[in-house]
């Protein structure tokens, strides 16, 4: 089906009357709802003169807010116990010219640990010597590559109840 001038005028008239795309497709015939929507979009037809269906619901009025009760204080998480002492990172090492390592001066054998805010002018890298193939010096490698911590399973009351039930069902011979 091609959009003739008569069909386009009919579409514009029905759209202005507030009919939905589905209703317009049925009245014009031979087009789908999506074809009507596409043509409306291509023609640049704006909002409607009237809604396609008058709202049967009354307009919502905002409910007054009730003052919130005092917040419930949550338990403070227990501090994590550190097994190893904190690793002290070395101070950045200046280059032979007295400046510090930047993106432009980094080499493969230099530590690429970022120091400071990248948006600031004094952003730099550690610059210490690294082992072949490593991105960071030994101190920064210890910070970056930490072994995975074992996860502690939380036992719930339901798990404890199931364990107790299984224990009573065991038969000792």
C-alpha positions in Angstrom: 0.0 0.0 0.0 1.3 3.4 -0.9 0.6 6.6 1.0 -1.4 8.7 -1.4 -2.2 12.3 -0.8 -5.8 11.5 0.2 -4.7 8.9 2.7 -2.1 11.2 4.2 -4.8 13.9 4.6 -7.1 11.4 6.2 -4.3 10.4 8.6 -3.6 14.0 9.5 -7.3 14.6 10.2 -7.8 11.5 12.3 -4.5 12.1 14.2 -5.7 15.7 15.0 -9.0 14.3 16.2 -7.1 12.2 18.8 -7.6 8.7 17.4 -5.0 6.1 18.3 -2.7 4.7 15.7 -4.6 1.4 15.8 -7.9 3.2 15.3 -6.5 5.1 12.4 -5.1 2.0 10.8 -8.5 0.4 11.0 -10.3 3.4 9.5 -7.8 3.9 6.6 -7.5 0.2 6.0 -4.6 -1.7 4.4 -2.0 -0.3 6.8 -0.7 -1.5 10.2 -0.5 0.4 13.4 3.3 0.6 13.0 2.9 2.0 9.5 0.7 4.8 10.9 3.2 5.5 13.7 6.0 5.7 11.2 4.1 8.0 8.9 3.1 10.3 11.8 6.8 10.4 12.8 8.0 11.2 9.3 5.4 13.9 8.8 6.5 15.4 12.1 2.9 15.6 13.5 3.2 16.8 17.1 1.0 16.2 20.1 -2.7 15.6 19.8 -5.5 18.1 20.0 -7.4 15.8 22.4 -6.5 12.5 24.2 -7.6 9.4 22.4 -9.4 8.2 25.6 -10.6 10.6 28.3 -9.1 9.7 31.7 -11.7 8.1 33.9 -9.5 8.4 37.0 -9.4 11.6 38.9 -6.1 13.5 38.9 -3.8 12.3 41.7 -3.1 14.7 44.5 0.1 14.3 46.3 -0.3 12.8 49.8 1.2 14.8 52.7 4.4 13.3 53.9 4.5 11.9 57.3 7.5 12.7 59.4 9.8 9.7 59.4 10.4 7.8 62.6 13.9 7.9 64.1 16.2 5.7 62.1 17.1 2.4 63.5 20.8 2.1 64.3 22.4 -0.8 62.6 25.1 -2.8 64.2 28.5 -1.5 63.3 30.4 -4.1 61.4 33.1 -5.8 63.3 36.6 -4.5 62.3 38.5 -6.9 60.1 41.5 -8.3 61.7 44.6 -7.9 59.6 46.8 -11.0 59.6 49.8 -9.2 58.0 51.1 -5.8 58.9 50.1 -3.0 56.5 52.5 -2.8 53.5 54.4 0.4 53.4 54.6 1.7 49.8 57.9 3.3 48.8 58.1 7.0 47.9 58.2 7.7 44.2 61.6 7.6 42.7 62.7 10.6 40.7 64.2 10.1 37.3 67.8 11.1 36.6 66.6 14.5 35.4 65.0 15.1 38.8 61.4 14.8 37.6 59.0 12.0 38.4 57.7 9.3 36.0 54.8 10.4 33.8 52.9 8.7 31.1 55.3 10.0 28.6 58.5 8.9 30.5 57.3 5.4 31.7 59.4 2.4 30.5 58.8 -1.3 30.7 61.2 -1.7 33.6 59.4 1.0 35.7 56.6 0.6 38.3 53.4 1.8 36.8 51.6 2.4 40.2 49.6 5.6 39.8 50.1 8.3 42.5 47.6 11.2 43.0 44.7 12.4 41.0 45.0 11.9 37.2 43.2 15.2 36.7 45.8 17.2 38.7 49.1 18.5 37.5 51.2 16.6 40.0 49.9 13.2 38.9 52.8 10.7 38.5 53.8 7.0 38.7 56.0 5.2 41.2 58.8 4.7 38.8 60.8 2.1 40.9 62.5 -0.7 39.1 60.4 -3.8 38.4 61.2 -7.5 37.7 61.0 -8.4 34.0 57.4 -8.7 32.9 55.9 -7.1 36.1 53.9 -3.9 36.0 54.6 -2.9 39.6 57.6 -2.8 41.9 57.7 -5.5 44.7 55.9 -3.3 47.3 53.1 -2.3 44.9 52.7 -5.9 43.7 52.0 -7.0 47.2 49.2 -4.4 47.4 47.8 -5.1 44.0 48.0 -8.9 44.0 46.6 -10.1 47.3 45.6 -13.8 47.8 41.9 -14.4 47.9 40.4 -14.5 51.4 38.5 -17.6 52.4 34.8 -16.9 52.8 33.1 -17.6 56.0 29.8 -19.3 55.7 27.0 -17.9 57.7 25.0 -20.6 59.4 21.3 -19.7 59.8 18.8 -21.0 62.2 17.3 -23.1 59.4 20.6 -24.8 58.7 21.1 -25.5 62.4 17.6 -27.0 62.6 18.2 -29.2 59.5 21.5 -30.4 61.0 19.7 -31.3 64.3 16.9 -33.1 62.5 19.4 -35.2 60.5 21.3 -36.0 63.7 18.1 -37.4 65.3 17.3 -39.6 62.2 20.6 -41.3 62.2 20.4 -44.8 63.6 23.4 -46.1 65.5 23.8 -49.8 65.4 
